[in-house]
Amino acid sequence: MCCFVRNTIVTTVYEGYFRRAKTGKCWPREVEIVFHGAATIRFDEPLRKAVLLNTRGTKYTLELAKEMKKLLVFVHISTSYCHLQEKVLYEKSYPPAANPHKIIKSVELMDEALVESVAKKILENFPNSYAYTKNLSEGLVVEFTEAGLPAMILRPSIVIPVWKEPLPGWTDNINGPTGLLIGAGKGVIRTMYCNNKGYADYLPVDICVNGILLAAWNYMYNKDFERNICHLTSSQEWQISWQEIIDVGKDIVTSDVPLNGGIWYPGGSMKTSRFLHNICTILFHWIPAYFLDAIIFLSGNKPVLCRVHDRVQKGFEVFEYYANNQWEFRNEHVHYLRKILNKRERFEYKIDGEDMDIRGYFMNCVMAARIFILKEMPESLPSAKRHMRMLYWLDWLTTLMFYGFIMWFFFNNSEFFLAVLSKISSIFFSSASAGDLTHAREAASVKDL
């Protein structure tokens, strides 16, 4: 949570208690603005922990906000992906999936193992504990709002690295497309179960922050209490398909900004068939991982690739739900915010992506990830490009040898395969003939009758 007391920022809330800033003069009664965005964003977080952190934490903060006599607005930062039962989502409140107070009380009385044993039943149609607990948290905010607390709910979509400021491409995690670009750029990810024509709703973090500030300003100074729920989303204006991300990303990591230490040349494809994806996962993820880990182990080093693929697999389990479903987020309230800004304000507090260069943006993302996450400095780019060229020719040679082996194998075993094909054909035609004979006999019997 972040609180503002006239130019002073005060944090933090723990178990419902307010900790004073070092000045010793900042108490809850002096706070004017609260931005509440504290949450665990691990989608695979155990349900009990997620409820206590996300939902109970929101409840504690709301109770604290009631003591703030000068409070102008309580801004709760939620997510646009917490009411997934709706395919078209509007900037309005939705009923929570369950009573938040009862869920909090229940998990407080149970240990983690017991909660996990019933988690699947509790979550029902929710894909993970994050979406579920954010849904409950919104229910609490709506409840306190109806009781008179000046509060609003902001729903960002998938927040991705910085677009313009303070540093293009910067991020501190590998969530979203950044992790995908790193995994594919290292040659680790070769297959994905995904609707390649579908798209996700992405929002650069600087646009997200600008949207939060403008929405709070509009609520406080324009007294616009009707627009107290806003979708900070982008898909109403521009959409980037998964296939476009892969194509642009591959072009960047193979030519402009290759990564150090890639294990294979970036490639592979998206699969719309889960069966085919699972086959490719075994062939191009697990078998190479075990093979290379065995070599690493025999050379006296610690195997790493199987562990990496285990993390990739867990990430895919979360990713697949969002990659194979589509939602429409209406954001008329944010469109209104743009209209009331003057030209200078629209430039300084940008909340649209009108002039975004997709390729340039993702190039900045890869470069920033290279420096700030992978700790690969720009000085290593020439050697990374040489390594990528070597991987290209190695991949080309391996592919040629593979198809050459297939052709040689079939050529040398042609008699066997022809015999098998002949046997299958004879079985098929004999079955068809037997069926025709049966039909003829039945027809003759009917005619005799």
N, C-alpha and C positions, 0 to 999 in steps of 0.2 A: 504494500500500500504506500502511496505517496500523498502527503498532506501539504497544503500550502497555507502559511500564515503570513500574509502580507509579504512577500519576497523571501520568506524563510521556508525551507523544505524540511519537513519533519517525517521521520520514519521510525518505527515499524510497529506492527501489531503482533504480539505473541500471546496466544491463549486468552485473548480478550483484554490484555493490559496494554496501556499506552506508555511508551518509553520516551522520556523527554529528550530533546536535543541538548547539546552541550551548553547552550546558552542558559538552560534552566528556566526559561520563561515561556515555553511553548506547551500549553495544556490543551486538552480536547475542546474546551469552550472557546478557544481562539481560532480554531481551524475554519477556513472558509471553503476550501475545495479539497475533495478526496478523489484520487485516481486509484481505483482498486483493480489491479491486474495480477495479483499474486496467485499462483496456481502451479501445480505440477503438470507439465505438458507431456509427460511420458504416457503414451497411449496404452502401454501394457502394465501400467501401475496397478498393483493389487487394489481391489475395490475398496477395502476398508481404509487404506492409506489415502486413496483418492478422495473418498467422501470426507475424511477428517481434514484434509488439506484444502480441497476446493470448495466443498459445500459448508462444512462447519466453519472454515476460515472466513467465508463470506458472511455467515450469520454473525460471528463475533464482530466483524468489522462494521456491519450494519448496526449492531447494538451500540457499538462505540460511537458511530455517527449520530445516533439519537441524542448523545450528550453534547454535541457540538452546536451551541446556541447560535453561532454566526455562520453556520453552514449554508453555502449558496447552492452547491450541487455535489452529489455523490455519483461519480462516474464508474460504473461497473463494466469492465472489459471482458466480454464473453467470447463467443465464437459463432460464426454463421453456420457451423455444422453441429448444432446441438438440438435441432428439431427435424431430424432426418426422415421422420414419417411423412413430412410434406415435401412434394416435389417442386412446388412454387412457394417460396417463402417471402412474406411481406414484413415491413417494418412495424410490427405489432407484437404484443405479448401472446404467448401460447401457454396453455396449462401445463404444469410440470408433469413428468411421467409418474411421479409418486409424491406423497407428502414429504417434503424435505425434512421436517422436524422428526417425523417417525423414522425415516431412514438414518438420520444422524444418531438418534437414540438407540436404534437397533444395533448399529455397528459399534457403538461405544460399549454395549453390553456383551458383544461377542469378540472372540479372538480372531486373528487373521485367517487361520485355517478354516474355521467354521464359516466365516463370511465367504471365502473362496469356494467352499463346497456348494454354496447356493448362488454364487455370483451369476452364473449363466441364466438362471431363472429370473433373477432380479433385473439383469440388463435387458432381457427379452430381445427387442429389435434394435438395440443400440450396439454398434460395432465394438465399443471399448468403454473403459471406465471414465475416460476424459470427457467424451461427449455426454455421457449419462450425468456425471456430477456437475457439469456446466449447465445442463438442462435444469437440474434441481436448484442450482445457485440463482438462475434467472427467476425461478419461482419465488425465492426468498426476496429478491430485489423488488419484484412486483408487489409482493405482500407489504413490504415496508413503505413502498411508494403510495399504495392505497391508504396507508395509515398516516400519511402526511409528510414523509421524508422526501426532500427534493432530490430525486435520483433519476438517472438515465442509464440505459443499456446500450452499449456499442458492440456490434458483432463483426469483428474482422474475419476475413477468410484466411487462406493459407498465407502467413506472413513470410516473405522471402527477403533476400539481402537488399541493402540500400541501393536506390536508383541514382540519386544525385548527391545528397549530402548526409553526413559530413564527409564520407569517403565512399565513392562508387564501388558497389560490389561487396562491401564489408558485411560479414556475419560472424557469429561466434558459435555456430552449430552446423550440422550437416543435415538438417531436416529439409524436406521438400526437394526441389530440383537440384540443389547444391550437392546433396548426397548422391543423387542419381548421376550427376555429371562426374563426380569424383570416382564413383564405382565403375562407371562405364569407361572413363578416361584411363583408369588403371588396368582395364581389360578384365576386371573381375566379374562384372555383370554382363551376361551374354543373352539372357532371355528374360522377358517380363510378361506376365499375364495381364493384359490391358487392352481396353478398347482404343486402338490407335487414333480413331477419329474423334474420340471424346476429349474433353478439356477439363482442366481444374481451374478454380478461381484463385488467382494469385494476387498478392498485394505487397509491393515493396514497403519495407518497414518505415521509411521516411514519409511516404504517403499516408501510412496508417497513423503515425504520430500526428501529422498535420490534421488529419480527419478527427482525431480525438480532441485536439485543442480547439478546433473550429466548432465542433458539436457542443462542447462545454461552454464556449464563449456565446454561442447562439442561445443556449438555454438560459444562461445567467443574465446577459445584457439585453437581449431582445425579448426575454420572458416568453420564449417559444416552448411552452411546456407540452404542447401537442406532439412535437417532434422529439420525444424523449427516447425513442428507439431508432437506431440508425444501422444500416448495413454498410460496412466499409469493405466493399467488394469491387471487382473490376469487370466481371464477365458480361455486364450489360453494355460495355463499351468496346472491349477487345477480348478476343479469345485466342489462346494458344493451345493447339492440340498437342497431345502427348507425342505424336509423330513429329511435329515441328520441333519440339524441344529436343528429341533424340537426334534429328537431322542436323539442327544448328549446333548442338553440343558436340556431336561427332566431328563436324567440320572444324570446330574450334580446337578441340583437344588433339586432333591429328595434324593440324597445320600451324595454328597461331600460338596456342598456349598448351603444349603437351606437359604432362605431369612426369615427375621423376619416377624411375623404378617400376614402370608398367610391366606386368607379367605377360601381357599379350596385346596384340593390336586391337584397338577398340572395334567392336562389331556386334553381331547378333541382331535380334529383331524382337518385336512385340508379337505375342500370340493371343489370338482370341479364343483358342481352344485350351482349356485347362489341362487336358490329357497331353496334348503336344507340348505345352509348357513344362509339365512335370517330366516328360521324357528328356527334353532339352536341358532341364535343370540337372538331371543325373549325368547326362553325357558331357555337358559343357561347364558345369559348376563343380559337382561333387567328385567325379572321376579325376579331372585334372588337379583338384585340390588335394585329394588323397595321394595322388602320384607325386606331386611336387613336394608335399609335406614329408613323404617318405624319403625323398632325396635330401631335403633339408635336415631331417633327423639323422640320416646316415652320415651327413657331413659334420655332425656334432653341434648343430644349432637347434633352437626351439621351433617346432612347427607352428605356423600361424594361419595358413590359408583355410583350413577347416573351421577354425574359430571365426575367421572373417566371414565365411559363407554361412555360418550359423547365425551371425548377426544380420547378414543380408536377408536370410530366410525369414527371420523374425520381423524385419522391416517390411518385407513383401506382404506378410500376413496382415499388417496394418494398411499398407498402401493399396492392396487389391480392392478393398471395399470402396474406397474413394475413386479409384481409377476406372472402375466398371459401373459406376452409378453417376447420374447427372442430376443436378439441381439448378433451379433458376432463382437468383436472389434479386428481388426488386429493391432499388435504392433511390426512390424518389426524394427522400429527405436529404440525402447527400447531394443530389442534383440541385435541390433548392439552396443548399449552402453555397454552391458555386455561383449561383445567380446573384446572391446578395453581396458578393465580394467585388471590390473594385479591381482594376487591372493590376495594380501593384500587389495587392493582397493575393490575387490568384497566382501571381508569380512567386511570391515569398512563401505562401502556404499552399503549395500545389497538391491538389487532391484528385488529379486526373492523369491519364497516361497518353495524352494526345500526341506528343512528339517523341514517344519512346521508340528507340531503335532496338528491336528485339535482339539482334545479333550482337550489337555493341553492349547491351545490358548483360547478356550471358557471358560475353568475353570478360567483362569486369568482374562478374561473379566467380568465374574460374580463376582469374588472376588473383583476386582477393583470397579465395579459398586456398590457393597455392601458397600464398605468403602467410596468412594469419592462422590457417588451420593445419596445413601440411608442413609449414615451416620450410618451404622451398623458395629460396630467394631468386629474384630475376636473373642473377648472374649464372644460374644453372640452366637457363633456357636453351642455350646452344647445345649443351650436351644432351638435354632432354629431347631436342629435335633429332639429333643423330641417333639416339636410342629408338625413337619412334620410327625412323626410316628403316632401321634394322628389323624392328618388329613387323613392319609392313612386308618386307621381302621374306621374312621367315613365315609369316602367315600365308603369303602367296605360294611359297614353296610347299608348305605343309598341305594346303588345299589341293595343289596339283598332285602331290604324292597320294593323297587320300583317294581322289577320284581315279587316279591311275591304278591304285590297288583294287578298287571296286571293279574297274573294267577288266583287269587281269584275272581277278577271282572268278568273275562270271564267264570269261572266255575259257578259262581252264576247267571250269565245271559246267560247261554248257550242256553236255550230254545229261548230266544229273538233273539240271533245272528243266531241260526239255522233257525228261521222263516224268518229273513231278507235275509239270504243267499238263502233259498228256493225260496223266492219271486223274487230275482234278477235272479236266475237260470231259473225260469219259464218264466220271461219276455224275457230273452235272447233266450231261446229255442223256445218260441212262435214266436218271431221276425224272427228267422232263418227259422222256418217252413213256416211262411207267405211268406218269400222271395223265398223259394224253390217252393211253390205253384204258385207264380207269374211267376217265370221262366218257370214252366211246362206249364202254360196257354199260355205264349208267344210262346213257342216252338210248341204247338199244333196249334196255329193260323197260324204260318209260314208254318207248314206241310199242313194244309188245303188249303193254298194259292198255 
